Amino acid sequence: MKSQYRVVVIGGGVVGASVLYHLAKFGWTDVALVERSILTAGSSWHAAGGIHALNADPNMAALQAYTIDLLAEIEKESGQDIGLHMTGGITVASAPARWEWLQSAYRIFQTIGIEDCHLMTPEEIKARCPIMDVTGVIGGLWADREGYIDTTGTVHAYAKAAKMRGAEVIENNKVEELIQRPDGSWDVVTQKGTIHAEHVVNAGGLWAKQVGRMVGLDLPLSPLEHHYLVTDSVPEIEALDFEVPMTVDLEGFTYLRQDQKGVLLGIYEVEHKHWNMDGAPWDYGFELIQEDFDRIENELTLGFKRYPCLQEVGVKRWVNGAFTFSPDGNPLVGPVPGKRNYWLACGVMAGFLQGGGVGKSLAEWMIHGEPEADAWPMDIARYGAFASNREYIKQTTGQFYSRRFVMTYPNEQLPAGRPLKKAPAYDAMTAAGAKWGCSWGLEVPLMFGPPGFEETPTLKRSNAFDVVTEECKAVRETVGLLDISGFSRFEVSGPEAETWLNTIMASRLPKPGRAKLAPMLSPEGRLKGDLTVFNWGDGTWWIMGSYYLRAWHMRWFQDHRSGDVTVRDISDAMVGFSLAGPNSRKVLEGLTHQDISHAALPFMGCMELDIGLIRAKVARLSVCGELGYEINVPAVEHIALREMLLKAGADHGMREYGFYAMNSLRLEKSFGIWSREFTQGYTPGQTGMDRWIDWQKPDFIGRKAALAERDAGGAATCLVTLAIDSPDAEVSGYEPVWQDGVRVGFITSGGYGHTIGTSLAMALVERPFTQPGTELTVHVVGVERKAKVIAPSPYDPDGARMRL
């Protein structure tokens, strides 16, 4: 053990070993892994070892596909046998909705490059897995790249390959304390002495909670118990001349793989159980938890019914071990705001499935400043301080575990950890029929239904369709009122605020009393934000964006802050409502003595207004393509603002609406949104955000890369709007776009255009297929439908209504 390394990785499980390997592979060889016991002592040694590329989250599926492809490479490079058995795998559907979802998922996997899969009939499933009783099975999805590995061998393969590249592995050396120096580096105090490291990686697994608390972090994760059993030899398997594939029975809550001449059957029971929520005891490592048969009885019965031969053989051993889960089941990865050079690689509940991708992404992040792929689904910044609450963690991690194999619909709202944050007028809006979604812990209105209305979860058009139609009609014909508490707001001030904004934003900055759309880029020229900048004319500026990106954007602002400038997150202090529709000016004129004519407050103008008793910050802009105003007030005035707007709007046909309607309205204008049309994986040239770039500015972050894309003739794929011939469902995202059987792009988002009466989508497609009128096809909930490229903004293409 040396006294100094560039990076110390804490934790000797599969994730820590993968991080170590990728750092060394990408050129940082002065790195060490420190493990309190020996490699695999934690969750890694007892993991079931199943591998499969398929995941409901396309980004995580891509991560898993990378990991699977890496395994054979690691085995070859290290010379360490990892016991890789590529048996193929089957995901089984035995409910109609699940079968629809599986057909849809099959197409989405094609979009992200997982081509080695196909749909199966029950008879084909039986032929591949003769021990399965296919009674009630509707169909399945086969994938070639599924199977299982020897977990201990795999960890040692990563570690050995890392050591062959110059890294060091230090076992039996517990980290006791982490002390940060003024220059941002760390003193890693261990049982064998203090190590000085420029960077520290928390890959602590079951102990990640404690390693976080060493630097003042309370990470949103918790271990839960998980059972599987291994049987004695099964005669039906002994009689086969091939291995049965990895199978996942979603409605049965079980997964199965072959183990020698028996099987391993794992269970995701609905009645979950947490284990040592504050982290595993330091002396825990190769122990197991006592089995709890009563708690898993129902799922176990389903498993033995699906595989009847198991009823005739003995159980060789039971495993009840702990694995660590985050609230949404995805890893916690990346840099931590306020903890310079402290990195996370923890909460990876499927380490052997995702660990390779986690290691690659984090190593790229540390070395190059950002990962190659969009890391948002596992970025720690997707959570705020609210997620560290113990009860929040208990509810959300338990919900994820219990629903691991439960069907979740795109319009389904889950209850765990809610309601937590509410806008002040929440109760009044609830009484008015508001149905709520959740954004970063904040309740946001999705729609306003009649008394007793409840939306039915579905993959297709729901019973909310007619209600949303009426909300859209109100916005287009009279005036709609929308709670916009769910937007982020940052206040920027200081003598060098304008200079800093000019550097961090790619657009021209607005003049005093004006607002401007502002793309924000990474040094590599990829998007970091689709923001709106406000110049209030008094030396203060606002940046507005997506509420759920608050921590992510603030981390970026702080990491790139320079000069005498202050950035404050005021998102919870300032809230508001948006007026939109042809009557919106009439409503506002009835509440203010000030001139708000088009000349006084033009489109994209902003000013302070007296609205009744309230002095508000108002901007004239609209996300739905109508004459509109965003009215921002202190949170204590939110209730009064709503009351006076509703009263003033009563004679003008005002109706409250939610974000379901907003999605429809913005699609009719071809307005993109973050996480759909805009992500950190896309460029301004791909998404049309280059129209807002000020190419004359001498310098801004990402300028060189953006210029290179522009001067090379533009991006290979471009954002288009599609009209889809679909009678009963809409696309949601990542569905492939085809022409004559050739995939030419994919959907970014979709919805029904209630004003124009057409199913709409936005899509990234190859440049030759972007012309209006181009005939294409799209899979909608697994069914191929005709689609056509249409000109942007099918509603009010000239934008005249926003400028009334």
C-alpha positions in Angstrom: 0.0 0.0 0.0 1.4 3.4 -1.0 0.8 6.6 0.9 -0.7 8.4 -2.1 -2.9 7.5 -5.1 -4.8 9.5 -7.6 -8.0 7.6 -6.8 -9.1 5.3 -3.9 -12.1 3.2 -4.6 -13.8 2.1 -1.3 -15.5 -1.3 -1.6 -14.4 -4.7 -3.1 -17.6 -5.9 -4.7 -18.3 -6.1 -8.4 -19.1 -2.4 -8.8 -15.9 -1.3 -7.0 -13.8 -3.7 -9.0 -15.4 -2.5 -12.3 -14.7 1.1 -11.4 -11.1 0.2 -10.7 -10.8 -1.7 -14.0 -12.3 1.1 -16.1 -10.2 3.8 -14.5 -7.1 1.8 -15.3 -8.3 1.0 -18.8 -8.9 4.6 -19.6 -5.5 5.7 -18.5 -5.7 6.5 -14.7 -3.4 3.7 -13.4 -2.4 5.2 -10.1 -5.5 3.9 -8.5 -6.3 1.5 -5.6 -9.3 -0.4 -4.3 -9.5 -0.7 -0.5 -11.7 -3.4 0.9 -12.4 -3.9 4.7 -12.5 -7.7 4.3 -11.7 -9.6 1.1 -13.2 -9.2 -2.4 -16.9 -10.2 -2.7 -17.5 -10.0 1.0 -21.0 -8.4 1.0 -23.7 -8.9 -1.6 -21.4 -10.1 -4.4 -20.6 -13.6 -3.1 -24.2 -14.7 -2.7 -25.8 -13.0 -5.7 -27.7 -15.2 -8.1 -25.6 -14.2 -11.0 -28.3 -14.0 -13.6 -27.6 -11.6 -16.6 -30.1 -10.2 -19.1 -30.0 -7.1 -21.3 -33.7 -6.3 -21.1 -35.0 -3.6 -18.8 -38.1 -1.4 -18.8 -35.8 1.7 -18.8 -34.1 1.9 -22.2 -31.1 3.7 -20.7 -30.6 1.0 -18.2 -31.1 -1.7 -20.8 -28.2 -0.1 -22.8 -26.1 -0.1 -19.6 -26.8 -3.8 -19.1 -26.1 -4.7 -22.7 -22.7 -3.1 -22.4 -22.0 -5.0 -19.2 -22.9 -8.3 -20.8 -20.7 -7.7 -23.8 -17.8 -6.8 -21.5 -17.9 -10.1 -19.5 -16.3 -12.3 -22.1 -13.7 -9.5 -22.7 -12.9 -9.4 -19.0 -12.6 -13.2 -18.8 -10.2 -13.2 -21.7 -8.1 -10.3 -20.5 -7.7 -11.5 -17.0 -7.4 -15.2 -17.7 -9.9 -15.7 -14.8 -12.8 -18.1 -15.4 -16.1 -16.4 -14.7 -18.3 -19.4 -15.3 -20.2 -17.6 -18.2 -23.2 -19.6 -19.4 -25.0 -17.8 -22.3 -28.2 -19.9 -22.2 -30.5 -17.2 -23.7 -33.5 -16.1 -21.8 -37.3 -15.7 -21.9 -39.5 -13.1 -20.3 -42.9 -14.6 -19.9 -46.3 -12.8 -20.1 -49.5 -14.3 -18.8 -51.7 -11.3 -18.6 -53.1 -9.4 -21.7 -51.7 -6.0 -20.7 -48.3 -7.6 -19.9 -48.3 -9.2 -23.4 -49.0 -5.8 -25.0 -46.2 -4.2 -22.9 -43.8 -7.0 -23.9 -44.6 -6.5 -27.6 -44.0 -2.8 -27.2 -40.8 -3.4 -25.2 -39.5 -5.6 -28.0 -39.6 -2.7 -30.4 -38.0 -0.3 -28.0 -35.1 -2.7 -27.5 -34.6 -2.6 -31.2 -34.2 1.2 -31.0 -31.4 0.9 -28.5 -29.6 -1.7 -30.5 -30.6 -4.9 -28.8 -31.3 -6.9 -32.0 -30.9 -10.5 -30.7 -34.4 -10.8 -29.3 -37.8 -11.9 -30.7 -41.3 -12.7 -29.6 -42.4 -16.2 -28.8 -45.5 -18.3 -28.7 -46.3 -20.5 -25.6 -45.4 -23.5 -27.7 -42.0 -22.0 -28.6 -41.5 -21.2 -24.9 -42.2 -24.8 -23.9 -39.7 -26.1 -26.5 -37.0 -23.9 -25.1 -37.9 -24.6 -21.4 -39.5 -28.0 -21.2 -39.8 -27.8 -17.4 -42.2 -24.9 -17.6 -46.0 -25.4 -17.5 -47.2 -22.8 -20.0 -50.8 -22.9 -18.9 -52.1 -19.3 -19.0 -49.0 -18.0 -20.8 -49.8 -15.7 -23.7 -46.4 -15.2 -25.1 -42.8 -14.3 -24.3 -39.7 -12.4 -25.4 -36.6 -14.3 -26.2 -33.1 -12.7 -25.9 -29.9 -14.4 -26.9 -27.7 -12.4 -24.4 -29.0 -13.9 -21.2 -27.6 -16.5 -18.9 -25.6 -16.6 -15.7 -22.1 -16.2 -14.3 -20.0 -17.3 -11.3 -20.2 -14.1 -9.2 -17.0 -14.6 -7.2 -15.0 -15.4 -10.4 -16.4 -12.3 -12.1 -15.3 -9.9 -9.3 -11.8 -11.4 -9.3 -11.7 -11.1 -13.1 -12.4 -7.4 -12.9 -9.8 -7.0 -10.2 -7.2 -9.0 -11.9 -7.6 -7.2 -15.2 -7.3 -3.9 -13.3 -4.1 -5.0 -11.6 -2.7 -6.1 -14.9 -3.2 -2.5 -16.1 -1.4 -1.1 -13.0 -4.1 -0.7 -10.4 -3.7 -2.0 -6.9 -6.1 -4.0 -4.7 -5.8 -3.7 -0.9 -7.8 -6.2 1.2 -8.4 -6.5 4.9 -8.1 -2.8 5.4 -11.2 -1.0 6.7 -11.6 2.7 5.9 -12.2 4.5 9.2 -12.5 8.1 8.3 -12.5 10.5 5.3 -11.0 14.0 5.8 -11.0 16.5 3.0 -8.1 18.9 2.6 -8.5 22.5 1.6 -7.4 21.7 -2.0 -10.3 19.2 -2.4 -8.2 16.1 -2.0 -8.8 13.5 0.7 -7.1 11.8 3.5 -8.4 8.2 3.6 -7.8 7.0 7.1 -7.6 3.2 7.2 -6.7 0.5 9.7 -3.3 0.2 8.1 -2.6 3.9 7.8 -3.6 7.1 6.1 -3.7 7.3 2.3 -3.8 10.7 0.5 -6.0 10.6 -2.6 -7.1 13.2 -5.1 -10.4 11.4 -5.6 -12.5 9.0 -3.5 -15.2 6.6 -4.9 -17.9 5.3 -2.6 -18.5 1.8 -4.0 -19.4 0.6 -0.5 -22.4 -1.6 -1.4 -24.1 -2.7 1.8 -21.8 -0.2 3.6 -22.3 2.7 1.2 -24.5 4.4 3.8 -21.7 4.6 6.4 -19.1 5.6 3.8 -21.5 8.5 2.8 -21.9 9.6 6.4 -18.2 9.8 6.7 -18.5 13.0 4.6 -21.8 14.2 5.9 -24.1 12.5 3.3 -27.2 10.5 4.1 -27.7 8.6 0.8 -31.1 7.5 -0.3 -30.7 3.8 -0.2 -31.4 0.8 2.0 -30.7 -3.0 2.0 -33.6 -5.3 1.6 -33.8 -9.1 2.0 -34.0 -11.3 -1.1 -34.5 -15.0 -1.3 -33.6 -17.7 -3.8 -33.3 -21.4 -3.5 -31.1 -24.0 -5.3 -32.6 -27.5 -5.9 -31.1 -30.9 -6.0 -30.7 -32.5 -9.4 -33.9 -32.4 -11.4 -34.5 -35.6 -13.5 -36.2 -33.6 -16.3 -33.1 -31.4 -16.6 -30.7 -34.4 -16.4 -32.5 -35.8 -19.4 -31.9 -32.7 -21.6 -28.9 -32.2 -23.9 -29.0 -28.4 -23.4 -29.3 -25.9 -20.6 -32.7 -24.4 -19.9 -32.7 -20.7 -20.5 -32.9 -17.9 -17.9 -36.6 -17.3 -17.4 -38.5 -14.5 -15.8 -42.2 -15.2 -15.0 -43.4 -11.6 -14.4 -46.9 -12.6 -13.1 -45.3 -15.3 -11.0 -42.8 -13.0 -9.3 -40.0 -15.5 -10.0 -36.9 -15.9 -12.1 -35.2 -19.2 -12.8 -31.9 -20.5 -14.2 -30.1 -23.8 -14.4 -27.6 -24.6 -11.6 -25.6 -27.7 -12.5 -28.4 -30.3 -13.0 -30.8 -28.5 -10.7 -32.2 -25.0 -10.8 -32.0 -21.7 -9.0 -35.4 -20.1 -8.3 -35.4 -16.5 -7.1 -38.4 -14.6 -5.7 -39.4 -10.9 -5.7 -42.1 -11.1 -3.1 -44.8 -8.4 -2.6 -44.3 -8.5 1.2 -40.8 -7.0 1.2 -38.6 -6.7 4.3 -35.9 -4.1 5.0 -32.6 -5.1 6.6 -30.3 -2.8 8.6 -31.5 0.4 7.0 -28.5 2.3 8.3 -26.1 -0.1 6.6 -24.7 -3.6 7.3 -22.7 -4.2 10.5 -19.0 -3.8 9.8 -18.3 -7.4 10.8 -20.9 -8.8 8.4 -19.7 -10.3 5.1 -20.1 -13.9 4.4 -23.2 -14.5 6.5 -26.8 -15.0 5.4 -30.1 -14.0 6.8 -32.5 -16.6 8.2 -35.1 -17.7 5.6 -38.6 -16.3 6.1 -40.8 -18.9 4.4 -44.1 -17.5 5.5 -43.4 -14.1 3.9 -42.6 -15.6 0.5 -45.2 -18.4 0.6 -47.5 -17.0 -2.1 -44.8 -16.3 -4.6 -43.1 -19.6 -3.9 -46.3 -21.4 -4.6 -46.6 -19.7 -8.0 -43.1 -20.7 -8.8 -43.6 -24.4 -8.0 -46.8 -24.3 -10.0 -45.1 -22.8 -13.1 -42.3 -25.4 -12.8 -44.1 -28.5 -11.5 -41.0 -30.7 -11.5 -39.7 -28.7 -8.5 -42.4 -30.2 -6.4 -40.7 -33.6 -6.7 -37.1 -32.6 -5.8 -35.4 -31.4 -2.6 -33.9 -28.0 -1.9 -30.1 -28.1 -1.7 -29.8 -24.7 -0.1 -31.6 -21.5 0.7 -30.1 -18.1 0.3 -31.6 -15.0 2.0 -29.2 -12.2 1.4 -29.2 -8.5 1.5 -29.0 -6.2 -1.6 -29.0 -2.4 -1.6 -31.8 -0.5 -3.4 -32.4 3.1 -4.2 -35.9 4.6 -4.3 -36.3 3.9 -8.1 -34.1 0.9 -8.2 -31.4 2.5 -10.3 -27.8 3.1 -9.1 -26.5 6.2 -7.4 -23.6 7.4 -9.5 -21.6 10.6 -10.1 -20.2 13.6 -8.3 -21.8 15.0 -5.1 -22.5 18.7 -5.0 -20.4 20.4 -2.3 -18.1 17.4 -1.9 -15.4 18.0 -4.4 -13.7 14.9 -5.8 -16.1 12.5 -3.9 -17.8 10.2 -6.3 -20.6 7.6 -5.9 -20.9 4.2 -7.4 -23.4 2.5 -5.1 -27.1 1.5 -4.8 -26.5 -1.0 -7.7 -29.0 -3.7 -6.8 -28.1 -5.7 -10.0 -24.3 -5.3 -9.8 -23.3 -8.1 -12.1 -25.9 -6.9 -14.6 -25.1 -3.2 -14.4 -21.7 -3.0 -12.8 -19.8 -2.9 -16.0 -21.8 0.1 -17.3 -21.6 1.9 -14.0 -17.8 1.5 -13.9 -17.4 2.7 -17.5 -19.7 5.7 -17.0 -18.1 6.8 -13.7 -14.5 6.4 -15.1 -15.4 8.6 -18.1 -17.1 11.1 -15.8 -14.0 11.4 -13.6 -11.5 11.5 -16.4 -13.3 13.4 -19.2 -15.8 15.5 -17.3 -18.9 13.6 -18.5 -19.8 10.1 -19.5 -20.3 9.0 -23.1 -23.9 8.0 -22.6 -26.7 10.0 -20.8 -26.2 9.1 -17.2 -29.3 10.8 -15.8 -31.2 7.6 -14.9 -28.4 6.9 -12.3 -27.2 10.4 -11.5 -27.3 11.1 -7.8 -28.6 14.6 -8.8 -32.0 13.1 -9.6 -32.6 13.2 -5.8 -32.7 16.1 -3.4 -32.2 16.3 0.3 -35.8 15.2 0.8 -34.9 11.7 -0.4 -32.6 11.2 2.6 -35.5 11.0 5.0 -35.7 7.6 6.5 -39.4 7.1 6.1 -39.2 8.3 2.4 -36.4 5.7 1.8 -38.4 3.0 3.5 -41.5 3.6 1.5 -39.9 4.1 -1.9 -37.4 1.3 -1.7 -40.0 -1.1 -0.4 -42.4 -0.1 -3.2 -39.7 -0.7 -5.8 -38.9 -4.1 -4.5 -42.5 -5.2 -4.2 -43.2 -4.0 -7.7 -40.1 -5.4 -9.3 -42.2 -7.8 -11.4 -45.5 -5.9 -11.1 -46.9 -4.2 -14.2 -46.5 -0.4 -14.0 -48.5 1.7 -16.5 -47.2 4.9 -18.0 -50.1 6.9 -16.6 -50.0 5.1 -13.2 -49.2 7.2 -10.1 -47.6 5.3 -7.3 -48.1 6.3 -3.6 -44.8 5.8 -1.9 -43.2 8.9 -0.5 -46.2 11.0 -1.3 -47.5 13.6 -0.9 -44.4 15.3 0.4 -44.1 18.7 -1.1 -47.3 20.6 -2.0 -47.8 24.0 -3.6 -49.7 26.3 -1.1 -53.0 26.0 -3.2 -52.8 22.2 -3.3 -55.8 21.6 -1.1 -57.9 24.1 -3.1 -56.9 22.6 -6.4 -57.6 19.1 -5.0 -61.1 20.2 -4.1 -61.4 21.5 -7.7 -60.7 18.0 -9.0 -56.9 18.0 -9.5 -55.3 14.7 -10.0 -51.6 14.7 -9.1 -48.3 13.6 -10.4 -45.0 13.9 -8.7 -41.9 15.8 -9.8 -38.8 15.7 -7.5 -41.1 15.2 -4.5 -43.5 18.0 -5.5 -47.1 17.3 -6.4 -48.0 18.7 -9.8 -51.5 18.8 -11.4 -52.0 16.3 -14.3 -55.6 17.1 -14.9 -58.8 18.3 -13.2 -61.5 15.7 -13.3 -65.2 15.7 -12.3 -66.2 14.6 -8.7 -65.3 11.0 -8.1 -63.2 10.7 -11.2 -60.2 8.3 -11.1 -58.0 7.6 -14.1 -57.7 4.0 -15.1 -54.1 2.8 -15.6 -53.6 1.6 -19.2 -51.1 1.4 -22.0 -53.6 3.0 -24.3 -55.9 6.1 -24.2 -57.4 6.3 -20.7 -60.7 7.5 -19.4 -59.1 10.9 -18.9 -59.1 11.5 -22.7 -62.4 13.5 -22.8 -61.5 15.6 -19.8 -58.2 16.5 -21.3 -60.0 17.4 -24.6 -62.1 19.9 -22.7 -59.0 21.4 -20.9 -57.2 21.8 -24.3 -60.3 23.5 -25.7 -60.5 26.0 -22.9 -56.8 27.0 -23.5 -57.3 27.3 -27.3 -60.7 29.1 -27.2 -60.9 31.0 -23.9 -58.3 30.9 -21.1 -56.6 28.2 -19.0 -55.0 28.4 -15.6 -52.0 26.2 -14.8 -50.1 25.9 -11.5 -46.4 26.4 -12.4 -44.9 25.7 -9.0 -43.2 22.8 -10.7 -40.7 24.9 -12.6 -37.2 25.6 -11.3 -36.2 29.2 -10.6 -32.6 30.4 -10.0 -31.7 34.0 -9.2 -28.4 35.2 -10.6 -26.9 38.4 -9.2 -23.6 40.2 -8.7 -21.3 42.5 -10.6 -20.2 39.8 -13.0 -23.6 38.0 -13.4 -24.0 39.0 -17.1 -20.4 37.9 -17.9 -21.0 34.5 -16.3 -24.3 34.0 -18.0 -22.8 34.9 -21.3 -20.2 32.1 -20.7 -22.5 29.4 -19.5 -25.4 30.0 -22.0 -25.0 29.5 -25.7 -27.6 32.1 -26.6 -27.6 35.8 -26.8 -28.7 37.3 -23.4 -32.0 39.2 -23.2 -32.1 43.0 -22.9 -33.6 44.5 -19.7 -37.3 43.6 -19.5 -36.9 40.7 -21.8 -36.7 36.9 -21.6 -34.9 34.5 -24.0 -34.7 30.8 -24.6 -31.2 29.7 -23.8 -29.6 26.3 -24.6 -26.7 25.4 -22.2 -24.0 23.1 -23.5 -21.2 20.9 -22.2 -17.7 21.4 -23.4 -18.3 18.4 -25.8 -21.2 20.4 -27.4 -24.0 18.3 -25.9 -27.1 19.8 -24.3 -27.0 20.6 -20.6 -30.3 22.5 -20.4 -33.2 24.0 -22.4 -33.6 27.0 -20.2 -35.2 30.5 -20.2 -33.2 33.5 -19.0 -35.0 36.6 -17.7 -33.4 40.0 -17.4 -35.5 41.9 -14.8 -33.6 45.1 -15.5 -32.5 45.7 -11.9 -29.3 43.8 -12.0 -30.9 40.5 -11.2 -31.5 37.6 -13.7 -33.6 34.5 -13.5 -33.0 31.1 -15.0 -36.1 28.9 -15.3 -36.2 25.2 -16.2 -37.5 21.9 -15.0 -38.1 21.4 -11.3 -36.8 17.9 -11.2 -33.4 19.1 -12.6 -32.8 21.5 -9.7 -29.9 19.7 -8.1 -28.4 18.7 -11.5 -28.4 22.2 -12.8 -27.2 23.8 -9.6 -24.3 21.3 -9.6 -23.4 22.5 -13.1 -23.8 26.1 -12.2 -21.5 25.7 -9.2 -18.9 23.6 -11.0 -18.7 26.3 -13.7 -19.1 29.4 -11.6 -16.5 32.2 -12.0 -16.2 35.8 -11.0 -18.3 37.8 -8.6 -21.6 36.1 -9.1 -24.2 34.6 -6.8 -26.6 31.8 -7.9 -29.5 31.0 -5.6 -32.1 28.3 -6.0 -35.4 30.1 -5.2 -37.7 27.3 -6.7 -39.6 26.7 -3.4 -39.7 30.3 -2.4 -41.2 31.5 -5.7 -44.2 29.7 -7.2 -47.0 30.8 -9.5 -49.6 30.3 -12.1 -49.7 30.5 -15.9 -52.5 32.1 -17.9 -52.8 30.9 -21.5 -55.5 31.5 -24.1 -57.0 34.3 -26.2 -58.7 35.8 -23.2 -55.7 35.8 -20.9 -54.9 39.5 -21.4 -58.5 40.4 -20.6 -58.2 38.5 -17.3 -55.0 40.2 -16.3 -56.2 43.7 -17.4 -59.0 43.4 -14.9 -56.5 42.9 -12.1 -53.8 45.6 -12.8 -53.7 49.3 -13.3 -50.6 48.9 -15.5 -50.4 48.9 -19.3 -50.0 45.3 -20.5 -50.8 45.9 -24.1 -48.7 44.2 -26.8 -46.7 47.4 -27.1 -46.0 47.7 -23.3 -45.5 44.0 -22.6 -44.6 42.2 -25.9 -44.0 38.5 -26.5 -41.0 37.4 -24.4 -41.2 40.5 -22.3 -41.0 40.5 -18.5 -41.8 43.1 -15.8 -43.1 43.6 -12.3 -46.8 43.9 -12.2 -49.3 44.8 -9.5 -52.0 42.1 -9.7 -54.7 42.9 -7.2 -52.9 43.1 -3.9 -49.9 41.2 -5.1 -46.7 42.5 -6.7 -45.7 39.8 -9.1 -42.9 39.0 -11.6 -44.6 38.4 -14.9 -43.3 37.1 -18.2 -45.3 37.0 -21.4 -44.6 33.6 -22.8 -46.4 30.4 -23.5 -45.4 26.8 -23.7 -48.7 25.9 -25.3 -48.6 28.3 -28.2 -51.2 30.8 -27.1 -51.2 34.4 -25.7 -50.0 33.7 -22.2 -48.4 35.0 -19.1 -46.3 33.3 -16.4 -47.0 34.9 -13.1 -44.4 34.4 -10.3 -45.1 35.2 -6.7 -43.7 34.4 -3.2 -45.1 31.0 -2.0 -47.2 32.8 0.7 -49.2 34.5 -2.0 -49.9 31.4 -4.1 -53.4 30.9 -2.7 -54.5 34.5 -3.0 -53.2 34.7 -6.6 -55.2 31.6 -7.6 -58.4 32.9 -6.0 -58.2 36.3 -7.7 -57.3 34.9 -11.1 -60.3 32.4 -10.9 -62.6 35.2 -9.9 -61.4 37.5 -12.6 -61.5 34.7 -15.2 -65.0 33.5 -14.4 -66.5 35.8 -17.1 -63.9 34.8 -19.6 -64.4 31.1 -19.7 -61.5 30.2 -17.5 -60.7 26.6 -16.7 -57.9 25.0 -14.7 -55.9 22.5 -16.6 -52.9 20.2 -16.0 -49.8 18.8 -17.6 -51.7 16.2 -19.6 -53.2 19.0 -21.6 -50.0 20.9 -21.7 -48.3 17.9 -23.3 -50.9 17.8 -26.0 -50.7 21.6 -26.6 -46.9 21.7 -26.8 -46.9 18.8 -29.2 -49.2 20.7 -31.5 -46.6 23.4 -31.5 -43.6 21.0 -31.9 -42.1 22.3 -28.7 -39.7 19.8 -27.2 -39.1 19.1 -23.5 -36.2 17.9 -21.4 -35.7 14.1 -21.0 -37.6 13.6 -24.2 -36.5 15.8 -27.1 -33.6 17.3 -25.2 -31.1 15.2 -23.1 -27.4 15.4 -22.4 -27.0 12.7 -25.0 -28.1 15.0 -27.8 -26.6 18.0 -29.6 -28.2 21.4 -30.5 -27.9 20.4 -34.2 -29.9 17.3 -33.7 -32.7 18.9 -31.7 -33.1 22.3 -33.4 -31.7 24.1 -30.4 -28.9 25.5 -32.6 -31.4 28.2 -33.8 -31.0 29.9 -30.4 -27.2 29.8 -30.4 -25.4 33.1 -30.7 -22.7 32.2 -33.1 -21.2 35.7 -32.9 -20.3 35.4 -29.2 -16.5 35.0 -28.9 -16.7 32.3 -26.2 -19.2 30.1 -24.4 -19.0 26.6 -23.0 -19.4 24.1 -25.9 -18.8 26.7 -28.6 -16.0 24.8 -30.4 -17.9 21.5 -30.5 -21.1 23.2 -31.6 -19.3 25.0 -34.4 -17.7 21.8 -35.5 -21.1 20.1 -35.8 -22.5 23.1 -37.7 -19.6 23.4 -40.1 -19.5 19.7 -40.8 -23.0 20.0 -42.4 -25.1 19.4 -39.3 -26.2 16.4 -37.4 -26.9 13.0 -39.0 -30.3 12.8 -37.3 -32.8 15.6 -36.8 -36.0 16.3 -34.8 -39.2 16.1 -36.7 -43.0 16.0 -36.0 -45.0 13.0 -37.0 -48.7 12.5 -37.5 -49.6 8.9 -36.7 -52.6 6.9 -37.9 -53.4 5.3 -34.5 -57.0 4.8 -33.4 -56.6 4.0 -29.7 -53.1 4.7 -28.4 -50.2 7.0 -28.5 -46.4 6.4 -28.6 -44.5 7.3 -25.4 -40.9 7.3 -26.4 -38.1 5.2 -27.9 -40.4 3.3 -30.3 -38.5 2.7 -33.6 -39.4 4.6 -36.8 -39.3 2.6 -40.0 -39.3 3.1 -43.7 -39.8 -0.1 -45.8 -38.6 -2.3 -42.9 -35.4 -0.3 -42.3 -35.1 1.6 -39.0 -34.5 5.2 -39.7 -35.0 6.8 -36.2 -36.9 6.7 -33.0 -39.7 8.4 -31.1 -38.8 11.0 -28.4 -42.3 11.7 -27.2 -45.9 11.5 -28.2 -49.5 12.3 -27.4 -52.8 13.1 -28.9 -53.3 16.5 -30.4 -56.8 17.3 -29.1 -57.1 20.5 -31.1 -56.1 19.1 -34.5 -57.6 15.7 -33.8 -54.5 13.6 -34.6 -52.0 11.4 -32.8 -48.7 13.2 -32.8 -45.1 12.4 -32.0 -41.7 14.0 -32.1 -38.9 11.8 -33.4 -35.2 11.9 -34.1 -34.8 10.5 -37.7 -32.0 10.3 -40.2 -31.7 13.4 -42.3 -32.8 11.9 -45.6 -36.2 11.1 -44.1 -37.0 14.5 -42.5 -38.9 16.2 -45.3 -42.6 16.9 -44.7 -44.7 14.3 -46.5 -42.2 11.4 -46.0 -44.2 8.2 -45.4 -43.0 6.1 -42.4 -44.3 3.6 -39.9 -44.1 3.5 -36.1 -44.9 0.8 -33.6 -47.6 1.9 -31.2 -48.0 -0.4 -28.2 -46.4 -3.1 -30.4 -48.7 -2.6 -33.4 -47.2 -1.1 -36.6 -49.0 2.1 -37.7 -48.7 4.5 -40.6 -47.0 7.8 -39.9 -46.0 10.8 -41.9 -43.5 13.6 -41.3 -45.4 16.9 -41.1 -44.2 20.5 -41.0 -43.3 21.8 -37.5 -46.1 23.4 -35.5 -49.2 21.9 -37.0 -51.2 24.3 -34.9 -50.7 28.0 -35.8 -47.5 27.4 -37.7 -46.6 31.1 -37.9 -46.9 31.6 -34.1 -49.3 34.5 -34.5 -51.5 33.5 -31.5 -48.6 33.8 -29.1 -48.0 37.3 -30.4 -51.5 38.7 -30.2 
